[in-house]
Amino acid sequence: MKIQTLFLKIALVALGVVVLLFCLFAFPRIPGALIREYPHIGLERPLFMVGLYGSALFFYVAEFHAFHILQLVDRNDVFSGKALQAIATIKHVIFAMGICYLAFLPLIYRVADYEDAPGLILIGGAVVLVPFTISVFAAILEKLLKKATAINLENQYTV
């Protein structure tokens, strides 16, 4: 089991590095590119940037808690209150990422209107829906883990 969790830990660290590189090199260039391409867009640019960096911040919080869950799996302590707290936090943080992605929609609408590309609005809406869907999935996992923890606790008392 430790090999699989080691692989997942390495993948989490790699994702964290990629997001950090985006935050340091790609995200700062976006406002300039938006100003050059779409000079008529005003208030949407800072809102978009807040959404980008806010979602990156929430990503790191979720990554930290996912790493914590993997450590609990390594110690065979996944059926505990610590894992439940971590999953609940991940659920809330991913929901907050979805809220940050909602900040993208005004800019996407303005760009789609300018470029006459209504499909862009649909793609933007799909991107916004992904974190909310994952948050619902995390809520289901949280309920399942609560039930499994209760069953595990009952089995400990009967033995």
C-alpha positions as CSV (number, residue, x, y, z in Angstrom):
1,M,0.0,0.0,0.0
2,K,2.9,2.3,0.7
3,I,4.0,2.2,-2.9
4,Q,0.6,3.5,-4.2
5,T,0.5,6.2,-1.6
6,L,4.1,7.1,-2.4
7,F,3.1,7.5,-6.0
8,L,0.2,9.7,-5.1
9,K,2.4,11.8,-2.8
10,I,4.8,12.3,-5.6
11,A,2.0,13.2,-7.9
12,L,0.6,15.8,-5.4
13,V,4.1,17.4,-5.0
14,A,4.4,17.5,-8.8
15,L,1.0,19.1,-9.2
16,G,2.0,21.6,-6.5
17,V,5.2,22.5,-8.4
18,V,3.2,23.0,-11.6
19,V,0.7,25.3,-9.9
20,L,3.6,27.2,-8.3
21,L,5.2,27.6,-11.7
22,F,2.0,28.9,-13.1
23,C,1.6,31.3,-10.2
24,L,5.1,32.6,-10.7
25,F,5.5,32.8,-14.4
26,A,2.2,32.4,-16.3
27,F,-0.4,34.2,-14.2
28,P,1.6,37.5,-14.0
29,R,1.6,37.7,-17.8
30,I,-2.1,37.3,-18.2
31,P,-3.1,40.9,-17.4
32,G,-0.7,42.3,-20.0
33,A,-1.9,39.9,-22.6
34,L,-5.5,40.8,-21.8
35,I,-4.8,44.5,-22.1
36,R,-3.2,44.0,-25.5
37,E,-5.9,41.7,-26.9
38,Y,-9.0,43.2,-25.2
39,P,-8.4,46.9,-24.2
40,H,-12.1,47.4,-23.7
41,I,-12.2,45.0,-20.8
42,G,-11.8,46.8,-17.5
43,L,-13.1,45.5,-14.1
44,E,-13.1,41.9,-15.3
45,R,-9.3,41.6,-15.4
46,P,-8.6,42.1,-11.7
47,L,-11.6,39.9,-10.8
48,F,-10.2,37.2,-13.0
49,M,-6.7,37.5,-11.4
50,V,-8.2,37.3,-7.9
51,G,-10.0,34.2,-9.0
52,L,-6.8,32.7,-10.4
53,Y,-4.7,33.3,-7.3
54,G,-7.5,32.5,-4.9
55,S,-8.1,29.1,-6.6
56,A,-4.3,28.5,-6.4
57,L,-4.3,29.2,-2.7
58,F,-7.3,26.9,-2.1
59,F,-5.6,24.3,-4.2
60,Y,-2.6,24.3,-1.8
61,V,-4.9,23.9,1.2
62,A,-6.7,21.0,-0.4
63,E,-3.3,19.5,-1.4
64,F,-2.0,19.7,2.1
65,H,-5.1,17.9,3.5
66,A,-4.9,15.2,0.7
67,F,-1.3,14.6,1.7
68,H,-2.4,14.3,5.3
69,I,-5.0,11.7,4.3
70,L,-2.3,9.7,2.4
71,Q,-0.1,9.8,5.6
72,L,-3.1,8.4,7.5
73,V,-3.5,5.6,5.0
74,D,0.2,4.8,5.4
75,R,-0.3,4.5,9.2
76,N,-3.6,2.5,8.8
77,D,-5.4,5.2,10.6
78,V,-7.8,6.3,7.9
79,F,-10.9,5.4,9.9
80,S,-10.4,8.2,12.3
81,G,-11.7,11.7,13.0
82,K,-8.6,13.2,11.5
83,A,-9.4,11.7,8.1
84,L,-13.0,12.9,8.4
85,Q,-11.8,16.4,9.2
86,A,-9.4,16.4,6.3
87,I,-12.1,15.3,3.8
88,A,-14.5,17.9,5.2
89,T,-11.9,20.6,4.7
90,I,-11.1,19.4,1.2
91,K,-14.9,19.5,0.4
92,H,-15.1,23.1,1.6
93,V,-11.9,24.2,0.0
94,I,-12.9,22.8,-3.4
95,F,-16.3,24.5,-3.1
96,A,-14.4,27.7,-2.5
97,M,-12.3,27.1,-5.6
98,G,-15.6,26.9,-7.5
99,I,-16.6,30.2,-6.1
100,C,-13.2,31.6,-7.3
101,Y,-13.9,30.2,-10.8
102,L,-17.2,32.0,-10.8
103,A,-15.0,35.2,-11.0
104,F,-13.9,34.0,-14.4
105,L,-17.4,34.2,-15.9
106,P,-17.6,38.0,-16.5
107,L,-14.3,38.0,-18.4
108,I,-15.3,34.9,-20.4
109,Y,-18.6,36.5,-21.3
110,R,-16.9,39.7,-22.4
111,V,-14.3,37.9,-24.5
112,A,-17.0,35.6,-26.0
113,D,-19.1,38.6,-26.9
114,Y,-16.1,40.4,-28.4
115,E,-15.0,37.4,-30.4
116,D,-18.5,36.3,-31.2
117,A,-17.8,32.8,-29.8
118,P,-20.8,31.6,-27.7
119,G,-19.2,28.2,-27.2
120,L,-16.6,29.9,-25.0
121,I,-19.3,30.6,-22.5
122,L,-20.3,27.0,-22.4
123,I,-16.7,25.9,-21.9
124,G,-16.3,28.4,-19.1
125,G,-19.5,27.2,-17.5
126,A,-18.2,23.6,-17.6
127,V,-14.9,24.6,-16.0
128,V,-16.9,26.4,-13.2
129,L,-19.0,23.3,-12.6
130,V,-16.1,20.9,-12.2
131,P,-15.1,22.0,-8.6
132,F,-18.7,21.9,-7.5
133,T,-19.1,18.4,-8.8
134,I,-15.9,17.3,-7.1
135,S,-17.1,19.0,-3.9
136,V,-20.4,16.9,-4.0
137,F,-18.2,13.8,-4.6
138,A,-16.1,14.7,-1.5
139,A,-19.3,15.1,0.5
140,I,-20.4,11.6,-0.5
141,L,-17.0,10.2,0.4
142,E,-17.3,12.0,3.8
143,K,-20.6,10.3,4.5
144,L,-19.2,6.9,3.5
145,L,-16.2,7.4,5.7
146,K,-18.4,8.4,8.6
147,K,-20.4,5.2,8.2
148,A,-17.2,3.1,7.8
149,T,-15.7,4.8,10.9
150,A,-18.8,4.0,12.9
151,I,-18.8,0.4,11.8
152,N,-15.1,0.1,12.6
153,L,-15.7,1.6,16.1
154,E,-18.5,-0.9,16.7
155,N,-16.2,-3.7,15.7
156,Q,-13.5,-2.5,18.0
157,Y,-15.9,-2.5,21.0
158,T,-17.3,-6.0,20.2
159,V,-13.9,-7.7,20.0
